[in-house]
């Protein structure tokens, strides 16, 4: 198995005459916690969409967990996401008429088969064992995001992508979510966090910076969280 969870080689994405990504060459090792940072319009969301097989590149190569994404058709990309990728968004995307437990089990349904005990276990892991029967409207924003984390974890996917995961949270709930990420990182999970918030970089092993669709460089945070 490759030591890299993610590699891009000469990655480009164009929309008509607009270049959203231009010759991106990055790599992420298994078990790394990496932030992709940049201002609005830097290309970070476009990059995440390609890395999670929600979109395809115009040029270049994307290798995910040893699989060349360019070799996958639409069904192959869908299956790859189900098997390999846990997705976490700024918007919670919870089904409003399903309980916290049912929302997590729905992710199991699209992956393989449902397992109530496993779903309860991940909700307990994120501190919501006492809220499994509550609807999203009965949960705070921080609790809803923790349900989303449980949903991303329940299928034990090796790579977790988080797009602005604390963007809608207050400071206390932001800290709770980031503490969960640090625990997952300690368990050798690969985590890619897309953010424009410079304060979140100190929680990661490495920051990859984009600007106007180009690779700007990277750094390793000096401050421990």
MIDO-85235 format. One line per field, with one value per residue: x, y, z of N, C-alpha, C in turn; residue number from 1. Coordinates in steps of 0.1 Angstrom, whole numbers, plus 5000, padded with zeros to 4 digits. Example, Ala and Ser with C-alpha at 12.3 -4.5 7.8 and 13.67 -1.06 7.14 Angstrom:
n_c1	[5132 5128]
n_c2	[4943 4978]
n_c3	[5078 5071]
ca_c1	[5123 5137]
ca_c2	[4955 4989]
ca_c3	[5078 5071]
c_c1	[5132 5129]
c_c2	[4967 5000]
c_c3	[5078 5079]
k	[1 2]
% end
This chain:
n_c1	[5008 5005 5023 5009 4979 4967 4975 4983 4990 5001 4975 4947 4919 4894 4868 4851 4868 4880 4904 4903 4919 4954 4979 4983 5002 5003 5007 4995 5001 4992 4974 4980 4971 4959 4956 4939 4942 4931 4920 4886 4878 4902 4904 4901 4877 4870 4892 4887 4863 4872 4890 4874 4859 4836 4837 4855 4888 4902 4926 4955 4964 4949 4954 4940 4942 4957 4943 4937 4919 4910 4904 4880 4845 4813 4797 4818 4831 4812 4810 4836 4836 4817 4831 4856 4857 4849 4827 4824 4806 4802 4775 4750 4733 4715 4688 4657 4635 4644 4659 4688 4702 4691 4699 4726 4726 4715 4737 4751 4733 4736 4761 4765 4752 4729 4738 4728 4741 4767 4763 4752 4775 4793 4780 4780 4808 4812 4801 4772 4756 4733 4715 4705 4679 4669 4655 4670 4662 4659 4684 4714 4735 4762 4758 4745 4765 4782 4767 4770 4797 4798 4783 4801 4820 4810 4811 4837 4856 4888 4897 4890 4872 4868 4849 4851 4844 4838 4826 4799 4797 4799 4825 4829 4818 4832 4857 4851 4845 4870 4886 4876 4885 4913 4915 4908 4929 4950 4944 4953 4939 4934 4930 4916 4912 4894 4896 4892 4900 4926 4932 4927 4946 4967 4960 4967 4990 5002 5000 4986 4987 4967 4963 4944 4939 4963 4991 5005 5023 5036 5033 5044 5027 5037 5027 5014 4982]
n_c2	[4988 5023 5049 5072 5089 5107 5121 5146 5154 5177 5189 5204 5226 5238 5262 5269 5297 5302 5295 5275 5259 5255 5236 5219 5203 5182 5163 5139 5121 5089 5091 5117 5150 5176 5209 5227 5258 5292 5323 5333 5322 5311 5285 5263 5249 5239 5222 5204 5192 5178 5160 5145 5131 5143 5159 5162 5164 5187 5184 5165 5144 5125 5107 5086 5070 5051 5046 5056 5083 5091 5069 5060 5057 5074 5058 5044 5064 5071 5048 5047 5069 5061 5040 5049 5075 5099 5125 5159 5188 5224 5232 5213 5193 5174 5150 5163 5150 5127 5110 5117 5093 5078 5094 5089 5061 5061 5068 5044 5027 5035 5027 4999 4978 4984 4990 4992 4992 4999 5025 5038 5036 5054 5078 5080 5083 5108 5122 5122 5102 5104 5117 5104 5099 5123 5148 5168 5195 5197 5198 5215 5238 5229 5203 5192 5193 5175 5152 5150 5145 5119 5106 5107 5091 5065 5045 5038 5049 5055 5081 5114 5142 5176 5204 5236 5230 5242 5266 5275 5275 5284 5296 5278 5253 5250 5244 5219 5203 5204 5192 5166 5160 5160 5138 5118 5120 5112 5086 5078 5085 5098 5132 5158 5192 5218 5253 5288 5300 5312 5305 5279 5264 5257 5234 5213 5191 5202 5229 5236 5260 5279 5302 5321 5298 5286 5267 5279 5274 5257 5251 5242 5243 5261 5264 5245 5231]
n_c3	[5000 4993 5009 5009 5014 4998 4966 4943 4909 4888 4887 4874 4870 4851 4843 4816 4804 4828 4852 4878 4894 4891 4881 4905 4929 4954 4984 5008 5037 5050 5080 5086 5097 5080 5070 5044 5033 5025 5011 5002 4969 4964 4956 4972 4979 4954 4950 4971 4963 4941 4952 4968 4950 4941 4920 4888 4875 4851 4839 4847 4875 4901 4929 4952 4981 4969 4945 4912 4905 4880 4866 4873 4867 4870 4887 4899 4913 4931 4946 4956 4973 4992 5004 5011 5020 5045 5049 5059 5064 5064 5064 5079 5068 5078 5079 5086 5097 5108 5136 5156 5158 5136 5115 5114 5110 5085 5068 5071 5057 5030 5026 5033 5052 5079 5113 5143 5169 5163 5153 5176 5192 5179 5182 5210 5213 5204 5223 5225 5234 5250 5235 5213 5204 5196 5174 5147 5150 5177 5187 5195 5175 5177 5187 5165 5146 5157 5154 5127 5125 5137 5118 5096 5105 5110 5092 5092 5074 5058 5052 5062 5053 5059 5055 5062 5090 5114 5109 5114 5141 5177 5199 5220 5211 5188 5198 5210 5188 5174 5193 5191 5166 5171 5187 5169 5151 5168 5168 5144 5121 5089 5082 5064 5064 5052 5053 5059 5081 5100 5126 5131 5120 5138 5150 5134 5115 5093 5071 5040 5016 4994 4966 4945 4930 4928 4940 4969 4989 5019 5055 5088 5117 5146 5170 5196 5200]
ca_c1	[5000 5012 5023 5002 4964 4963 4985 4978 5001 4997 4961 4941 4904 4889 4854 4852 4881 4885 4912 4900 4931 4964 4991 4984 5010 5003 5005 4991 5004 4982 4975 4983 4960 4963 4946 4940 4938 4931 4908 4875 4882 4915 4903 4902 4865 4871 4901 4881 4853 4879 4896 4863 4852 4823 4840 4866 4898 4903 4939 4963 4961 4945 4955 4934 4944 4963 4934 4937 4905 4906 4900 4867 4833 4805 4794 4830 4834 4802 4814 4848 4832 4811 4840 4869 4857 4839 4825 4818 4804 4798 4761 4749 4727 4708 4674 4650 4625 4651 4666 4703 4706 4686 4707 4739 4723 4713 4750 4754 4725 4742 4774 4764 4740 4728 4742 4724 4751 4779 4758 4751 4788 4800 4774 4786 4822 4812 4794 4758 4748 4721 4707 4703 4665 4664 4656 4680 4656 4660 4698 4721 4744 4773 4754 4742 4778 4788 4760 4776 4810 4794 4779 4812 4829 4803 4815 4852 4863 4901 4900 4879 4873 4859 4849 4848 4836 4834 4821 4787 4797 4805 4839 4829 4815 4844 4867 4847 4847 4885 4891 4873 4895 4926 4914 4908 4942 4958 4941 4959 4930 4938 4920 4918 4903 4894 4892 4898 4903 4940 4934 4925 4958 4976 4956 4971 5004 5007 4990 4988 4981 4963 4959 4940 4940 4977 4998 5013 5034 5030 5041 5041 5024 5047 5020 5006 4968]
ca_c2	[5000 5035 5056 5084 5088 5116 5127 5152 5156 5186 5190 5216 5226 5250 5264 5278 5303 5305 5285 5275 5252 5255 5228 5216 5191 5180 5149 5138 5108 5083 5095 5132 5160 5187 5220 5234 5272 5302 5332 5330 5322 5305 5272 5252 5241 5231 5211 5194 5185 5168 5150 5137 5125 5150 5165 5156 5174 5190 5178 5160 5131 5124 5093 5085 5057 5042 5045 5067 5087 5093 5056 5057 5063 5080 5048 5040 5075 5070 5036 5050 5078 5053 5031 5055 5089 5105 5139 5167 5201 5235 5230 5200 5184 5163 5149 5169 5142 5116 5113 5117 5079 5075 5101 5082 5048 5063 5067 5030 5021 5038 5021 4985 4974 4992 4984 5001 4993 5007 5039 5043 5037 5066 5089 5081 5087 5123 5128 5124 5090 5108 5125 5096 5099 5137 5154 5179 5208 5196 5198 5228 5237 5221 5189 5188 5191 5162 5141 5149 5138 5105 5101 5106 5081 5053 5034 5036 5053 5059 5095 5123 5155 5185 5216 5246 5223 5250 5279 5279 5272 5294 5292 5266 5242 5249 5237 5205 5197 5203 5182 5153 5158 5156 5124 5109 5121 5104 5072 5076 5088 5109 5143 5170 5202 5230 5264 5301 5305 5309 5300 5264 5257 5252 5220 5204 5188 5209 5238 5238 5273 5282 5315 5322 5285 5281 5263 5290 5269 5251 5254 5234 5252 5261 5265 5234 5235]
ca_c3	[5000 4992 5022 5008 5013 4987 4958 4930 4900 4877 4888 4868 4868 4844 4840 4804 4803 4841 4858 4893 4899 4881 4884 4919 4932 4968 4989 5022 5041 5059 5094 5088 5099 5071 5066 5032 5036 5015 5011 4992 4956 4963 4949 4981 4978 4941 4952 4980 4955 4932 4961 4973 4939 4938 4907 4882 4871 4837 4836 4859 4882 4915 4934 4965 4988 4959 4934 4903 4904 4866 4861 4879 4862 4880 4897 4906 4922 4942 4955 4963 4984 5003 5010 5016 5024 5054 5045 5069 5058 5072 5066 5086 5059 5085 5075 5097 5104 5114 5148 5155 5155 5123 5105 5114 5104 5070 5062 5070 5047 5017 5025 5032 5060 5091 5125 5154 5179 5158 5152 5190 5197 5174 5189 5223 5212 5202 5235 5222 5237 5256 5225 5201 5200 5193 5160 5146 5156 5192 5190 5193 5163 5180 5187 5151 5139 5162 5147 5113 5127 5139 5105 5088 5111 5113 5082 5094 5062 5062 5050 5066 5047 5067 5048 5072 5099 5126 5104 5120 5156 5186 5203 5228 5202 5179 5206 5212 5175 5172 5203 5185 5155 5176 5192 5157 5146 5176 5164 5131 5110 5079 5082 5056 5068 5044 5061 5057 5095 5103 5140 5131 5115 5149 5154 5123 5113 5082 5064 5026 5012 4980 4963 4931 4923 4927 4953 4974 4998 5031 5067 5099 5128 5157 5183 5199 5206]
c_c1	[5009 5012 5015 4987 4960 4975 4978 4991 4996 4982 4956 4926 4900 4874 4854 4867 4887 4892 4910 4912 4941 4977 4993 4991 5011 5003 5002 4993 4993 4985 4978 4970 4965 4952 4949 4934 4939 4919 4898 4881 4896 4916 4902 4889 4865 4881 4895 4871 4860 4885 4886 4855 4838 4825 4852 4875 4897 4916 4946 4958 4958 4946 4951 4935 4948 4955 4935 4923 4900 4902 4886 4856 4825 4801 4806 4833 4824 4806 4826 4845 4826 4821 4852 4868 4846 4839 4818 4818 4801 4783 4759 4743 4721 4694 4665 4641 4631 4658 4681 4708 4703 4694 4721 4737 4720 4726 4754 4746 4731 4755 4773 4751 4740 4732 4740 4735 4763 4775 4757 4765 4795 4793 4778 4800 4822 4804 4779 4750 4735 4711 4703 4689 4660 4665 4666 4675 4657 4675 4704 4730 4756 4770 4751 4755 4784 4780 4766 4790 4808 4790 4791 4821 4823 4808 4830 4860 4877 4905 4888 4882 4863 4860 4843 4839 4831 4828 4808 4786 4803 4818 4839 4827 4826 4855 4864 4849 4862 4891 4888 4883 4909 4926 4915 4922 4952 4955 4946 4950 4936 4927 4924 4908 4905 4889 4898 4903 4917 4942 4933 4937 4967 4972 4961 4986 5010 4996 4995 4980 4979 4960 4956 4942 4954 4982 5007 5025 5027 5039 5036 5039 5034 5040 5012 4992 4967]
c_c2	[5012 5042 5069 5081 5096 5121 5134 5155 5165 5188 5204 5215 5239 5250 5274 5283 5306 5293 5285 5268 5251 5248 5226 5203 5190 5166 5149 5123 5102 5087 5110 5139 5173 5197 5225 5248 5282 5311 5327 5331 5316 5291 5260 5243 5233 5220 5200 5186 5175 5157 5141 5130 5131 5157 5159 5167 5176 5183 5174 5147 5132 5110 5093 5071 5046 5040 5058 5071 5088 5080 5052 5064 5069 5070 5044 5051 5074 5059 5040 5060 5071 5045 5038 5068 5092 5120 5147 5182 5211 5235 5216 5190 5171 5163 5153 5160 5129 5120 5113 5103 5075 5082 5094 5068 5050 5063 5052 5023 5023 5032 5006 4981 4982 4984 4994 5003 5001 5022 5045 5045 5050 5078 5091 5086 5102 5130 5130 5111 5093 5115 5117 5097 5113 5140 5165 5192 5208 5196 5212 5226 5228 5206 5184 5185 5178 5150 5139 5142 5123 5099 5098 5094 5066 5042 5032 5039 5058 5073 5104 5137 5164 5199 5227 5241 5231 5264 5284 5277 5283 5288 5280 5253 5240 5241 5222 5197 5194 5193 5168 5150 5154 5142 5114 5109 5112 5089 5069 5078 5099 5119 5154 5180 5214 5242 5277 5307 5302 5303 5285 5257 5251 5238 5209 5201 5197 5217 5239 5250 5274 5296 5316 5310 5279 5277 5274 5286 5262 5254 5244 5243 5250 5261 5252 5238 5230]
c_c3	[5000 5006 5021 5007 5001 4980 4946 4922 4888 4876 4883 4868 4862 4842 4829 4804 4817 4847 4873 4900 4888 4886 4899 4921 4947 4972 5004 5026 5050 5073 5097 5090 5091 5069 5052 5034 5025 5016 5001 4978 4954 4956 4959 4981 4965 4943 4961 4972 4946 4941 4967 4963 4936 4924 4901 4877 4856 4832 4849 4865 4896 4920 4949 4970 4978 4946 4925 4900 4889 4860 4865 4871 4873 4891 4906 4916 4934 4951 4963 4975 4995 5011 5017 5022 5034 5052 5056 5064 5068 5075 5070 5076 5066 5080 5087 5104 5109 5127 5146 5151 5141 5112 5104 5107 5089 5062 5061 5058 5033 5015 5024 5039 5073 5103 5136 5164 5175 5157 5166 5195 5192 5180 5203 5223 5210 5213 5233 5225 5243 5247 5213 5195 5196 5179 5159 5152 5171 5197 5188 5180 5166 5181 5173 5143 5144 5157 5133 5114 5129 5126 5096 5093 5111 5104 5082 5081 5066 5060 5053 5060 5055 5060 5057 5083 5112 5122 5110 5135 5164 5191 5211 5220 5192 5186 5207 5199 5172 5181 5197 5174 5160 5181 5180 5151 5155 5173 5149 5119 5101 5079 5073 5059 5059 5052 5056 5070 5099 5117 5141 5127 5126 5154 5145 5123 5103 5076 5049 5022 4997 4978 4948 4923 4921 4940 4957 4983 5010 5043 5078 5111 5140 5170 5185 5205 5220]
k	[1 2 3 4 5 6 7 8 9 10 11 12 13 14 15 16 17 18 19 20 21 22 23 24 25 26 27 28 29 30 31 32 33 34 35 36 37 38 39 40 41 42 43 44 45 46 47 48 49 50 51 52 53 54 55 56 57 58 59 60 61 62 63 64 65 66 67 68 69 70 71 72 73 74 75 76 77 78 79 80 81 82 83 84 85 86 87 88 89 90 91 92 93 94 95 96 97 98 99 100 101 102 103 104 105 106 107 108 109 110 111 112 113 114 115 116 117 118 119 120 121 122 123 124 125 126 127 128 129 130 131 132 133 134 135 136 137 138 139 140 141 142 143 144 145 146 147 148 149 150 151 152 153 154 155 156 157 158 159 160 161 162 163 164 165 166 167 168 169 170 171 172 173 174 175 176 177 178 179 180 181 182 183 184 185 186 187 188 189 190 191 192 193 194 195 196 197 198 199 200 201 202 203 204 205 206 207 208 209 210 211 212 213 214 215 216 217 218 219 220 221 222 223 224 225]
% end
